[in-house]
Amino acid sequence: MTQATLAPPAQAPAPHATAVAARRTAKRKDVLHWIAVHSLGLAAALFFVLPFVFVFLTAVMSDNQALSRDLWPHDWQWSNFRQVWDTPGFLTWWRNTLVYAVSGTVLTVVSSLPVAYALAKFRFRGRNLVMVLVISTMMLPPQVIIIPMYLFWTRQMGMDGTLYPLIIPMAFGDAFTIFLLRQFLLTIPKEYTEAAKVDGCGELRTLLTVIVPMIKPAIAAVGLFQFFYCWNDYFGPQIYASSNSAAWTLSYGLESFKGAHHTNWNLTMAATVLVMAPVIVVFFFAQKAFIEGVTLTGVKG
C-alpha cells in the first residue's frame, strides 16, 4: 500500500509585494480614469491647435516644399516672415489695424460704462424698456443698415476711404458691451454706492473711484472682446476703406496679399501668422482677467 505524498501548503504572498501590486493597480486605474475624463478635452484641444501648427509649419517652408505633401519643413525658412514684413503696405496695414483696434476699444468701453452703470444702479420709470431696446439693437445685423450708413458717411460727411466711419460710432456705446457691464454691475451690492454718497461722492466720482476698481475683470473682458472684433474686422474696412489702400487694415490687406501670392503658400501662411500673433499674445497675457470677467458676468438677470 503506497502512502500518498501531501503537497506543501502554498505560501501567502509577501505583504510588501501585495502593497506594490495594489499601488500599481490603483495608479493604472487613475491613469485610465484621467484619460476617460479628459479624452474629449484632449480631442477638442487637438482639433483647435492642429490648424495653427499646420499654418506655422507651412510658413517656414520653402516655396517648392509648400506646394508638396510634406508636413514638416526640411529647411526652416525664417526669412519668410521678414519678406512678408517688408512687403510694401504691410506696415501701414499693421499701423491702421492697431489704431482701429485700440481707439475702438477705448471709445467703446468709455462710452458704454456710464450707460451700463445707469441701467444697473439708477431707478427710473422705463428702465427695463430701455434695456430691452438696447438689447434689441443686437438683433439687427450690420448688413441691414449698411446702405444708409454708407451714404451718410461718404456722401454727407465725405469720409470715404478712411476708418473714421468705423471708429466714430464706437464713441456712442455698444449694446453687447453695455449688456455685459450691466450684468456685472448688478452683482455689486448697493451698499458700496450708498456709502460713497454718504461720504459726499457724486455719481461720476462714485463710478470712477468705487465702481471701476471693482469691475476691472468685466472691463478687461469687454475690452478684449472689442479689441478682437476690431482686429479681425473685414466687413467694415471692405465697405469704407477699400478705395484707399493707405487706410487698409490687416484683415483686408491679407486678402490682397493672398491674391498677389496665390502660388506662394508659405508667404501667405507667414502673413497669416503675423496677423494672428498679436491676438494670441494679448489673450495669453490677459486670459485670467478675461475668463474671470466672462464667468462673473450674467450672475444676476
MARROKE-38378 format. One record per atom (N, C-alpha, C): residue in three letters; y, x, z. Coordinates in steps of 0.1 Angstrom, whole numbers, padded with zeros to 4 digits, always signed. Layout:
BEGIN
ALAYXZ...
END
This chain:
BEGIN
MET-0012+0009+0000MET+0000+0000+0000MET+0012+0009+0000THR+0020+0007-0010THR+0032+0015-0011THR+0043+0009-0003GLN+0052+0018+0003GLN+0063+0013+0011GLN+0076+0014+0002ALA+0083+0002+0002ALA+0095+0001-0007ALA+0106+0010-0001THR+0112+0017-0010THR+0124+0025-0006THR+0137+0017-0006LEU+0143+0017+0005LEU+0155+0010+0007LEU+0167+0018+0001ALA+0176+0011-0007ALA+0188+0018-0012ALA+0198+0020-0001PRO+0205+0031-0001PRO+0215+0033+0009PRO+0227+0023+0007PRO+0232+0018+0017PRO+0243+0008+0016PRO+0255+0014+0009ALA+0262+0005+0000ALA+0274+0010-0007ALA+0285+0013+0002GLN+0292+0024-0001GLN+0303+0028+0008GLN+0316+0021+0004ALA+0323+0016+0013ALA+0336+0009+0011ALA+0346+0020+0006PRO+0355+0015-0004PRO+0365+0024-0009PRO+0374+0029+0002ALA+0379+0041+0000ALA+0388+0046+0010ALA+0401+0038+0011PRO+0407+0037+0022PRO+0419+0029+0024PRO+0431+0034+0015HIS+0431+0047+0014HIS+0442+0053+0006HIS+0441+0050-0009ALA+0428+0050-0014ALA+0426+0047-0028ALA+0429+0032-0031THR+0426+0024-0021THR+0428+0009-0022THR+0443+0006-0023ALA+0451+0013-0014ALA+0465+0012-0014ALA+0472+0016-0027VAL+0467+0028-0033VAL+0472+0033-0045VAL+0470+0023-0056ALA+0457+0017-0057ALA+0454+0008-0067ALA+0462-0005-0066ALA+0465-0009-0054ALA+0473-0021-0052ALA+0487-0019-0056ARG+0493-0007-0053ARG+0506-0004-0058ARG+0507-0003-0073ARG+0497+0002-0079ARG+0497+0003-0094ARG+0497-0011-0100THR+0488-0019-0094THR+0487-0033-0099THR+0500-0041-0097ALA+0507-0039-0085ALA+0519-0046-0083ALA+0530-0041-0092LYS+0530-0027-0095LYS+0540-0022-0104LYS+0538-0027-0118ARG+0525-0028-0122ARG+0522-0033-0136ARG+0527-0047-0137LYS+0525-0055-0127LYS+0529-0069-0127LYS+0544-0070-0128ASP+0551-0061-0120ASP+0566-0061-0120ASP+0571-0058-0134VAL+0565-0048-0141VAL+0569-0044-0154VAL+0567-0056-0164LEU+0555-0062-0163LEU+0552-0073-0172LEU+0561-0085-0170HIS+0565-0087-0157HIS+0574-0098-0154HIS+0588-0095-0159TRP+0592-0082-0158TRP+0606-0079-0163TRP+0606-0081-0178ILE+0596-0076-0185ILE+0596-0078-0199ILE+0596-0093-0203ALA+0588-0101-0196ALA+0587-0115-0199ALA+0601-0122-0197VAL+0608-0118-0186VAL+0620-0124-0183VAL+0632-0120-0192HIS+0632-0107-0196HIS+0642-0101-0204HIS+0639-0100-0218SER+0628-0105-0223SER+0624-0103-0237SER+0634-0110-0246LEU+0638-0122-0242LEU+0648-0130-0250LEU+0661-0123-0251GLY+0665-0117-0239GLY+0678-0110-0239GLY+0677-0097-0247LEU+0666-0090-0247LEU+0665-0078-0255LEU+0665-0081-0269ALA+0658-0092-0273ALA+0658-0096-0287ALA+0672-0100-0292ALA+0679-0107-0284ALA+0693-0110-0287ALA+0702-0098-0288ALA+0700-0089-0279ALA+0708-0076-0279ALA+0705-0068-0292LEU+0692-0067-0296LEU+0689-0060-0308LEU+0695-0068-0320PHE+0695-0081-0320PHE+0700-0089-0331PHE+0715-0086-0333PHE+0722-0084-0322PHE+0737-0082-0324PHE+0740-0067-0326VAL+0732-0058-0320VAL+0735-0044-0321VAL+0731-0038-0334LEU+0719-0041-0339LEU+0714-0035-0352LEU+0724-0036-0364PRO+0731-0047-0366PRO+0741-0046-0377PRO+0752-0036-0375PHE+0756-0034-0363PHE+0766-0023-0360PHE+0760-0009-0363VAL+0748-0008-0359VAL+0741+0005-0361VAL+0740+0008-0376PHE+0736-0002-0384PHE+0734-0001-0398PHE+0748+0002-0405VAL+0759-0004-0400VAL+0772-0001-0406VAL+0776+0013-0403PHE+0774+0017-0391PHE+0778+0031-0387PHE+0770+0041-0395LEU+0756+0040-0396LEU+0748+0049-0403LEU+0752+0050-0418THR+0755+0039-0424THR+0759+0039-0438THR+0772+0045-0439ALA+0781+0044-0429ALA+0794+0050-0431ALA+0794+0065-0431VAL+0784+0071-0426VAL+0783+0086-0425VAL+0773+0091-0436MET+0769+0083-0446MET+0760+0088-0456MET+0769+0093-0468SER+0762+0100-0477SER+0768+0105-0489SER+0769+0093-0499ASP+0776+0095-0510ASP+0777+0084-0520ASP+0764+0080-0526ASN+0755+0090-0529ASN+0743+0086-0535ASN+0733+0080-0525GLN+0733+0086-0513GLN+0723+0080-0503GLN+0727+0066-0499ALA+0740+0063-0499ALA+0744+0049-0495ALA+0739+0039-0505LEU+0736+0043-0517LEU+0730+0034-0527LEU+0715+0033-0527SER+0709+0042-0519SER+0694+0042-0518SER+0689+0033-0507ARG+0676+0034-0505ARG+0670+0026-0494ARG+0669+0033-0481ASP+0674+0045-0480ASP+0673+0053-0468ASP+0682+0047-0457LEU+0676+0047-0445LEU+0683+0041-0434LEU+0689+0051-0424TRP+0685+0064-0426TRP+0690+0075-0417TRP+0697+0085-0426PRO+0709+0089-0423PRO+0716+0098-0432PRO+0710+0112-0431HIS+0708+0118-0443HIS+0703+0132-0444HIS+0714+0142-0440ASP+0726+0140-0444ASP+0737+0149-0442ASP+0748+0140-0437TRP+0752+0142-0424TRP+0762+0134-0418TRP+0776+0137-0424GLN+0782+0127-0431GLN+0795+0129-0438GLN+0806+0123-0430TRP+0810+0131-0420TRP+0821+0126-0411TRP+0834+0126-0419SER+0835+0132-0430SER+0847+0133-0438SER+0850+0119-0444ASN+0841+0110-0444ASN+0843+0097-0450ASN+0854+0089-0442PHE+0854+0091-0429PHE+0865+0084-0421PHE+0878+0090-0424ARG+0879+0103-0426ARG+0892+0109-0429ARG+0896+0105-0443GLN+0887+0104-0452GLN+0891+0099-0466GLN+0896+0085-0466VAL+0890+0076-0458VAL+0895+0063-0456VAL+0909+0062-0450TRP+0910+0070-0439TRP+0923+0071-0432TRP+0934+0076-0441ASP+0931+0085-0450ASP+0942+0090-0459ASP+0944+0081-0471THR+0937+0070-0473THR+0939+0061-0484THR+0953+0056-0483PRO+0960+0056-0495PRO+0974+0050-0495PRO+0974+0036-0490GLY+0983+0033-0480GLY+0984+0020-0475GLY+0976+0017-0462PHE+0965+0025-0459PHE+0957+0021-0448PHE+0964+0023-0435LEU+0972+0033-0433LEU+0980+0035-0421LEU+0990+0024-0420THR+0996+0019-0431THR+1005+0008-0430THR+0998-0005-0426TRP+0986-0007-0431TRP+0979-0019-0427TRP+0975-0018-0412TRP+0972-0006-0407TRP+0969-0004-0393TRP+0981-0007-0384ARG+0993-0002-0388ARG+1005-0005-0381ARG+1009-0020-0381ASN+1008-0026-0392ASN+1011-0040-0393ASN+1002-0049-0384THR+0989-0045-0384THR+0980-0053-0376THR+0982-0051-0361LEU+0986-0038-0357LEU+0989-0036-0343LEU+1002-0043-0339VAL+1012-0044-0347VAL+1024-0051-0344VAL+1021-0066-0343TYR+1013-0071-0352TYR+1010-0085-0352TYR+1002-0089-0340ALA+0992-0081-0337ALA+0983-0084-0325ALA+0990-0083-0312VAL+0998-0072-0310VAL+1004-0070-0297VAL+1016-0080-0295SER+1024-0082-0305SER+1035-0091-0304SER+1030-0106-0302GLY+1020-0109-0310GLY+1015-0123-0309GLY+1008-0126-0296THR+1002-0116-0290THR+0995-0118-0277THR+1006-0119-0266VAL+1016-0111-0266VAL+1027-0112-0256VAL+1034-0125-0257LEU+1038-0129-0269LEU+1046-0141-0271LEU+1037-0153-0267THR+1025-0153-0270THR+1016-0165-0267THR+1014-0166-0252VAL+1012-0155-0245VAL+1010-0156-0230VAL+1023-0160-0223VAL+1034-0153-0227VAL+1046-0156-0221VAL+1051-0171-0223SER+1049-0176-0234SER+1053-0190-0237SER+1043-0200-0232SER+1031-0197-0231SER+1021-0207-0226SER+1020-0208-0211LEU+1023-0197-0204LEU+1021-0197-0190LEU+1030-0207-0183PRO+1043-0208-0186PRO+1051-0218-0179PRO+1046-0233-0182VAL+1042-0235-0194VAL+1037-0249-0197VAL+1024-0252-0189ALA+1015-0242-0188ALA+1003-0244-0181ALA+1006-0246-0166TYR+1016-0239-0161TYR+1020-0240-0147TYR+1026-0254-0144ALA+1034-0259-0153ALA+1040-0272-0151ALA+1029-0283-0152LEU+1020-0282-0161LEU+1009-0292-0162LEU+0999-0291-0150ALA+0998-0280-0144ALA+0989-0279-0133ALA+0995-0282-0119LYS+1008-0279-0117LYS+1013-0279-0104LYS+1024-0290-0102PHE+1030-0294-0113PHE+1041-0304-0112PHE+1035-0318-0112ARG+1041-0328-0105ARG+1036-0341-0105ARG+1047-0350-0112PHE+1044-0355-0124PHE+1054-0363-0131PHE+1046-0374-0139ARG+1053-0384-0142ARG+1047-0395-0150ARG+1044-0390-0164GLY+1032-0393-0168GLY+1027-0390-0181GLY+1022-0376-0183ARG+1019-0369-0171ARG+1014-0356-0172ARG+1000-0355-0179ASN+0991-0364-0176ASN+0978-0364-0182ASN+0979-0367-0197LEU+0989-0376-0201LEU+0991-0379-0215LEU+0996-0366-0223VAL+1005-0359-0216VAL+1010-0347-0222VAL+0998-0337-0224MET+0989-0336-0215MET+0978-0327-0216MET+0969-0331-0227VAL+0967-0344-0228VAL+0958-0349-0239VAL+0965-0346-0253LEU+0978-0347-0254LEU+0985-0344-0266LEU+0983-0329-0270VAL+0985-0321-0259VAL+0983-0306-0261VAL+0969-0303-0266ILE+0959-0309-0260ILE+0945-0306-0264ILE+0942-0311-0278SER+0949-0323-0281SER+0946-0329-0294SER+0951-0320-0306THR+0960-0311-0303THR+0965-0303-0314THR+0954-0293-0318MET+0945-0290-0309MET+0934-0281-0313MET+0924-0287-0323MET+0925-0301-0324MET+0916-0307-0334MET+0920-0306-0348LEU+0933-0302-0350LEU+0938-0300-0364LEU+0936-0286-0369PRO+0928-0284-0379PRO+0926-0270-0384PRO+0939-0266-0391PRO+0941-0253-0392PRO+0954-0248-0398PRO+0955-0252-0412GLN+0944-0254-0419GLN+0944-0257-0433GLN+0951-0271-0436VAL+0951-0280-0426VAL+0957-0293-0428VAL+0972-0292-0429ILE+0978-0283-0421ILE+0993-0283-0421ILE+0998-0270-0429ILE+0990-0263-0436ILE+0994-0251-0441ILE+1005-0253-0453ILE+1003-0264-0460ILE+1013-0266-0471ILE+1027-0268-0467PRO+1029-0278-0457PRO+1043-0280-0453PRO+1048-0267-0445MET+1040-0260-0438MET+1044-0248-0431MET+1048-0237-0440TYR+1040-0236-0451TYR+1043-0226-0461TYR+1056-0229-0468LEU+1058-0241-0471LEU+1071-0245-0478LEU+1083-0242-0469PHE+1081-0245-0456PHE+1092-0243-0447PHE+1095-0228-0445TRP+1085-0220-0443TRP+1088-0206-0440TRP+1092-0198-0453THR+1087-0202-0464THR+1090-0195-0477THR+1103-0200-0484ARG+1103-0214-0485ARG+1115-0220-0492ARG+1127-0221-0484GLN+1125-0226-0471GLN+1137-0228-0463GLN+1142-0216-0455MET+1132-0208-0450MET+1135-0196-0442MET+1135-0183-0450GLY+1129-0183-0462GLY+1129-0171-0470GLY+1121-0160-0464MET+1110-0162-0458MET+1102-0152-0451MET+1089-0150-0458ASP+1088-0152-0471ASP+1076-0149-0479ASP+1074-0134-0480GLY+1062-0130-0479GLY+1058-0116-0479GLY+1060-0109-0466THR+1061-0116-0455THR+1063-0110-0442THR+1053-0116-0432LEU+1052-0110-0420LEU+1043-0116-0410LEU+1051-0124-0400TYR+1064-0126-0402TYR+1072-0134-0393TYR+1067-0149-0392PRO+1063-0155-0403PRO+1058-0169-0402PRO+1045-0170-0393LEU+1038-0159-0390LEU+1027-0159-0381LEU+1031-0155-0367ILE+1041-0147-0365ILE+1044-0142-0352ILE+1054-0152-0345ILE+1064-0157-0352ILE+1074-0165-0346ILE+1068-0178-0339PRO+1059-0185-0346PRO+1053-0197-0339PRO+1046-0195-0326MET+1041-0182-0324MET+1035-0179-0312MET+1044-0179-0300ALA+1057-0179-0302ALA+1067-0180-0291ALA+1068-0194-0286PHE+1061-0203-0292PHE+1062-0217-0287PHE+1049-0222-0281GLY+1041-0213-0277GLY+1029-0217-0269GLY+1017-0219-0278ASP+1005-0219-0272ASP+0992-0222-0279ASP+0984-0231-0271ALA+0979-0241-0277ALA+0971-0252-0270ALA+0959-0246-0262PHE+0952-0238-0269PHE+0940-0232-0263PHE+0943-0223-0251THR+0954-0215-0252THR+0958-0207-0241THR+0964-0216-0229ILE+0971-0226-0233ILE+0976-0235-0222ILE+0965-0241-0215PHE+0955-0246-0222PHE+0944-0252-0215PHE+0936-0243-0206LEU+0933-0231-0210LEU+0926-0222-0202LEU+0934-0218-0189LEU+0947-0215-0191LEU+0955-0211-0180LEU+0957-0223-0170ARG+0958-0235-0175ARG+0959-0247-0166ARG+0946-0248-0158GLN+0935-0247-0164GLN+0922-0248-0157GLN+0921-0238-0146PHE+0926-0226-0148PHE+0926-0216-0138PHE+0936-0219-0127LEU+0948-0224-0131LEU+0958-0227-0121LEU+0954-0238-0112LEU+0945-0247-0116LEU+0941-0258-0108LEU+0932-0253-0097THR+0926-0242-0098THR+0918-0236-0087THR+0926-0230-0076ILE+0939-0228-0078ILE+0947-0222-0067ILE+0952-0232-0058PRO+0950-0231-0045PRO+0954-0242-0036PRO+0969-0243-0036LYS+0974-0255-0034LYS+0988-0258-0034LYS+0995-0252-0022GLU+0988-0248-0012GLU+0994-0242+0000GLU+1002-0230-0003TYR+0997-0222-0013TYR+1004-0210-0017TYR+1018-0213-0023THR+1019-0222-0032THR+1032-0226-0037THR+1041-0232-0027GLU+1035-0240-0018GLU+1044-0247-0008GLU+1049-0236+0002ALA+1041-0226+0005ALA+1046-0216+0014ALA+1057-0208+0008ALA+1056-0205-0005ALA+1066-0198-0012ALA+1079-0206-0013LYS+1078-0219-0014LYS+1090-0227-0014LYS+1097-0228-0001VAL+1089-0228+0010VAL+1094-0227+0024VAL+1102-0214+0026ASP+1097-0204+0020ASP+1104-0191+0021ASP+1116-0190+0012GLY+1119-0200+0005GLY+1131-0201-0004GLY+1130-0197-0018CYS+1117-0196-0023CYS+1115-0193-0037CYS+1116-0205-0046GLY+1123-0203-0057GLY+1123-0214-0067GLY+1110-0214-0075GLU+1109-0223-0085GLU+1097-0225-0093GLU+1094-0212-0101LEU+1105-0206-0107LEU+1103-0195-0115LEU+1099-0183-0107ARG+1105-0181-0096ARG+1102-0170-0087ARG+1088-0172-0081THR+1084-0184-0078THR+1071-0186-0073THR+1060-0183-0084LEU+1063-0187-0096LEU+1054-0184-0107LEU+1052-0169-0109LEU+1063-0161-0108LEU+1063-0147-0112LEU+1058-0139-0100THR+1061-0142-0088THR+1058-0134-0076THR+1045-0138-0069VAL+1041-0151-0070VAL+1030-0156-0063VAL+1018-0159-0072ILE+1021-0167-0082ILE+1010-0172-0091ILE+1005-0161-0100VAL+1014-0154-0107VAL+1010-0144-0117VAL+1000-0134-0111PRO+1003-0128-0100PRO+0994-0118-0094PRO+0980-0124-0091MET+0979-0137-0089MET+0967-0143-0085MET+0958-0147-0098ILE+0965-0148-0109ILE+0958-0152-0121ILE+0957-0141-0132LYS+0957-0129-0127LYS+0955-0118-0137LYS+0943-0119-0145PRO+0931-0122-0139PRO+0919-0123-0148PRO+0921-0134-0159ALA+0927-0145-0156ALA+0929-0155-0166ALA+0938-0150-0177ILE+0949-0144-0173ILE+0959-0138-0183ILE+0952-0128-0191ALA+0943-0119-0185ALA+0936-0109-0193ALA+0926-0116-0203ALA+0920-0127-0199ALA+0911-0134-0208ALA+0918-0140-0220VAL+0928-0148-0217VAL+0935-0154-0228VAL+0942-0144-0237GLY+0947-0133-0231GLY+0953-0122-0238GLY+0943-0116-0248LEU+0931-0113-0243LEU+0921-0108-0252LEU+0917-0117-0263PHE+0916-0130-0260PHE+0913-0140-0270PHE+0923-0139-0281GLN+0936-0139-0277GLN+0947-0139-0287GLN+0947-0126-0295PHE+0945-0115-0288PHE+0945-0102-0295PHE+0934-0101-0305PHE+0922-0106-0302PHE+0911-0106-0311PHE+0914-0115-0323TYR+0920-0126-0320TYR+0923-0136-0331TYR+0933-0130-0341CYS+0944-0124-0336CYS+0954-0118-0344CYS+0948-0106-0352TRP+0940-0098-0345TRP+0935-0086-0352TRP+0925-0089-0363ASN+0918-0100-0362ASN+0908-0104-0372ASN+0913-0115-0381ASP+0926-0119-0380ASP+0931-0130-0388ASP+0931-0126-0402TYR+0925-0134-0411TYR+0925-0131-0425TYR+0933-0142-0433PHE+0932-0155-0428PHE+0937-0166-0435PHE+0953-0165-0435GLY+0959-0162-0423GLY+0973-0162-0423GLY+0980-0151-0431PRO+0976-0139-0430PRO+0981-0128-0439PRO+0979-0131-0454GLN+0968-0137-0457GLN+0965-0140-0471GLN+0975-0150-0476ILE+0979-0160-0468ILE+0989-0170-0472ILE+1003-0165-0473TYR+1007-0158-0463TYR+1021-0154-0462TYR+1025-0140-0467ALA+1015-0131-0466ALA+1018-0117-0468ALA+1011-0111-0481SER+1004-0119-0488SER+0997-0114-0500SER+1006-0109-0511SER+1018-0114-0512SER+1027-0109-0523SER+1033-0096-0520ASN+1032-0091-0508ASN+1039-0078-0504ASN+1028-0069-0497SER+1024-0059-0504SER+1013-0050-0499SER+1018-0042-0487ALA+1031-0041-0485ALA+1037-0034-0473ALA+1035-0042-0460ALA+1032-0055-0462ALA+1030-0064-0450ALA+1015-0068-0448TRP+1006-0062-0455TRP+0992-0065-0453TRP+0987-0060-0440THR+0977-0067-0435THR+0970-0063-0423THR+0957-0057-0426LEU+0950-0052-0416LEU+0937-0046-0419LEU+0927-0055-0425SER+0926-0068-0420SER+0917-0077-0424SER+0918-0080-0439TYR+0931-0082-0443TYR+0934-0085-0457TYR+0933-0072-0466GLY+0938-0061-0460GLY+0937-0048-0468GLY+0923-0044-0470LEU+0914-0047-0460LEU+0900-0043-0462LEU+0893-0050-0474GLU+0897-0062-0477GLU+0892-0069-0488GLU+0897-0061-0501SER+0909-0057-0501SER+0914-0049-0513SER+0907-0036-0514PHE+0905-0029-0503PHE+0898-0016-0503PHE+0884-0018-0508LYS+0877-0029-0504LYS+0863-0031-0508LYS+0863-0034-0523GLY+0873-0041-0529GLY+0873-0043-0543GLY+0875-0030-0551ALA+0883-0020-0545ALA+0886-0008-0552ALA+0874+0002-0550HIS+0866+0000-0540HIS+0855+0010-0538HIS+0842+0002-0537HIS+0840-0007-0546HIS+0828-0016-0545HIS+0815-0008-0548THR+0815+0003-0553THR+0803+0011-0555THR+0802+0022-0544ASN+0812+0024-0536ASN+0811+0034-0526ASN+0809+0027-0512TRP+0797+0023-0510TRP+0794+0015-0498TRP+0796+0024-0485ASN+0795+0037-0486ASN+0797+0045-0474ASN+0812+0045-0470LEU+0821+0045-0480LEU+0835+0044-0477LEU+0839+0030-0472THR+0833+0020-0478THR+0836+0006-0473THR+0831+0004-0459MET+0819+0010-0455MET+0815+0009-0442MET+0823+0017-0432ALA+0828+0028-0437ALA+0837+0037-0428ALA+0850+0029-0425ALA+0855+0022-0435ALA+0867+0014-0433ALA+0864+0003-0423THR+0853-0003-0425THR+0849-0014-0415THR+0848-0009-0401VAL+0842+0003-0399VAL+0841+0009-0386VAL+0855+0011-0380LEU+0864+0016-0388LEU+0878+0019-0383LEU+0885+0006-0380VAL+0882-0005-0386VAL+0888-0018-0383VAL+0882-0024-0370MET+0869-0022-0368MET+0862-0028-0357MET+0864-0019-0344ALA+0867-0006-0345ALA+0867+0003-0334ALA+0877-0002-0323PRO+0890-0005-0326PRO+0899-0008-0316PRO+0895-0021-0308VAL+0889-0031-0315VAL+0885-0043-0308VAL+0874-0040-0298ILE+0864-0032-0303ILE+0853-0028-0294ILE+0858-0020-0282VAL+0867-0011-0284VAL+0872-0002-0273VAL+0879-0011-0263VAL+0888-0020-0268VAL+0896-0029-0259VAL+0887-0037-0251PHE+0877-0043-0257PHE+0868-0052-0250PHE+0859-0044-0240PHE+0855-0032-0243PHE+0847-0023-0234PHE+0855-0020-0221PHE+0867-0017-0222PHE+0875-0014-0210PHE+0880-0026-0203ALA+0881-0038-0209ALA+0886-0050-0203ALA+0876-0060-0201GLN+0863-0057-0202GLN+0853-0067-0202GLN+0851-0073-0188LYS+0854-0065-0177LYS+0853-0071-0164LYS+0863-0082-0162ALA+0875-0079-0165ALA+0886-0090-0163ALA+0883-0101-0173PHE+0879-0098-0185PHE+0876-0109-0195PHE+0865-0118-0190ILE+0854-0113-0185ILE+0843-0121-0181ILE+0847-0129-0168GLU+0854-0122-0159GLU+0859-0129-0147GLU+0868-0141-0150GLY+0877-0138-0160GLY+0887-0149-0163GLY+0880-0161-0170VAL+0870-0158-0179VAL+0863-0169-0186VAL+0854-0176-0176THR+0848-0169-0166THR+0840-0176-0157THR+0847-0185-0147LEU+0859-0181-0143LEU+0866-0188-0133LEU+0874-0200-0139THR+0878-0199-0152THR+0885-0210-0158THR+0875-0222-0160GLY+0880-0234-0159GLY+0872-0245-0160GLY+0865-0249-0148VAL+0868-0243-0136VAL+0861-0248-0124VAL+0865-0262-0120LYS+0878-0265-0122LYS+0883-0279-0120LYS+0886-0285-0133GLY+0885-0298-0134GLY+0889-0306-0145GLY+0902-0313-0144
END
